[in-house]
Structure formats: C-alpha cells, structure tokens
Amino acid sequence: MEILELWYQAGLFARGILVTLAVMSVYSLGIAAGKWWRIRKSTRETRKFAPEFARFLREEDLDAAISLAEGHKISHVARVLGEALSEVKPLLTDRSTVTSGDINSAERAVERQMLILIAELKRGNGVLATVGSTAPFVGLLGTTMGVVNAFTGMATSGSAGLSAISAGIAEALITTAFGLIVAIPAVWLYNYFATKIENLTVEMMYTSKELIDYLIKSVGSEFGRSIFTKEFKTQQASQSDHISK
C-alpha cells in the first residue's frame, strides 16, 4: 500500500522514470532467462554427445562421429567438431588423399565456427551491461528531479518543515532505490554469463585442438604417411642433385 501511495504521489516525471526502469528490468531479465535456457540445453546435450563422440574416435569410425555431430546441433562442442569433420568428410572414402592442407582447412573451419558461436553466446550481454551501468543513473535522474520538487514545495509553502519537502524526498528516494534494484541483478547476471561463456569457450578450444591433433596423427599414420614420406624424399633427392650439379 505504501508503494502505491508513493506511485500516486509521484509526479509525471518520476512515474516516467519508474516505468523506464521497469521496462529495462523486464527486458534484461527476459534476455537473461533466454541465455540461461540456451546454455543449459547446450551443456546438457554436450554431456551426452562427448562420450559417444570420443568412443567413435577411438574406434576410428569417423562417419559415425560426423553423423553424431550433425545430430546434436544445440551442443556448442558438437557444432565446432562437426564443422571440422565436415571439411574432411569428402576425403574419407580415400584416406590416402588427405593432406596437411586439408587438416589446415579443418582447423580454419573450427576457428570460424567458434567465432560464430562465441558471438551468438555473447548476444544480449551488451544489454545486461548497459542496464547494469545506466539504471542507477536513470534513478539518479529521478532523484534530482525529486530534490527539485522538494525545494519547490519548500519555496511555495514558505516553510522548511518536513511536511513541505517530504513528498519530494520520497519521490527522490524511490527512484534511486528502484534504479539500484534494476541494476544489481543485471550486473550479477552479466558477470555470471561472462564466466559461463568463458568456460564454454575453453571447452570448445580444448576439444577442437584434441580433434585437430587426432587428425594430424591420422595423417601421420594411415592417412598418408607414405605419400608425405615419398614427397619429402623426392624433394630431398632433387635438392641433392641440384647441389651436386
């Protein structure tokens, strides 16, 4: 009831400040809820995806690994690894043709996909940061006008009594308090999601590097060691002949 009384006693400017802060709060909380739900689903799907993907790699069944990654589009790790494997998928029928250039292409595909995913995960953080940093100032604007109204009331009544300035002071305090109520959760949520995104980025980087290392080792073994060895020996022989001549 006291809050309603403060609302009715507040001037139009103070009401506008309160409505603005309410819109900022609802918008930031809506974005935070959507980000939390997406990160939660991505994390849960990654926990299901990672053990099966690792098993397929141990069994050297890359076709099954690619199919598994393509079926888990919500998982951030699956999207990154699937993009890397899709680069070498056309070459899996003839593994001896896979070259180091193909591995480099897969690595660049991983980097591109990671940039896209990180940008998607960070989407909305700017709103949370803006709300957290500007809401106190919006409330302070209402506070300033409330103080002005308090002095105006004091001048009108010709008295410096509490009754003359109480309405303006109350108006000033409620906008300040509401600004802090809006800003504090936004700052907390921004820091929370910044930390979560950093952790997800580490997961994507770690797993992608593991996959690239796996592909490099494969190139060094059954994917074409003989081809690379022959090319290296041929290059050495041509250089030796050129020097002898």
C-alpha angles and dihedrals in degrees: 000000000000090000091052090049090052089050092052092045094048120098125242093264093052091047090052090052091050093048091049091051091047091053090048091051096048092046095049093045091049091052091046092051092051093048092047092051093048094047090047093052092045092051094048093048091047090055089057094042102048100063094047092046092050090050092053091050091051088051089046090234098144094165090060090044091054092047090050092051092048090053094054104060094152094060112090092210093049092052092052096045093042091055091053094048093046088064092061097032095096089054097052093089089066107027094180089070095061109111136186088260089061090052090050089050090053090050092052089049089054091051092049093049092047091053090051093047094047090050090051093048092049092050108118096022089102090059092051091048092048094049092046093051101038104036093078090051091049088052090046089055089058089047091054092051090046090055089048090053090048092055090044090054090048091052093047095050094040089225134102092210124134093251091060096054104026095092093051093045092049090050090050094049096047093054091048092049093047091049090055092045089056096042101047098060090043091055092046092049092047092054091045094053093042089057093045092050090049090053092048090049090054090050092051093047094047096048094043092052089049090053094047090050089051091052092047091052089048091052088050091054127026096351094073118314091140092052093050091044093051092047091049093047092046091051091049092049093050091049091050092050090049092051093047091051 
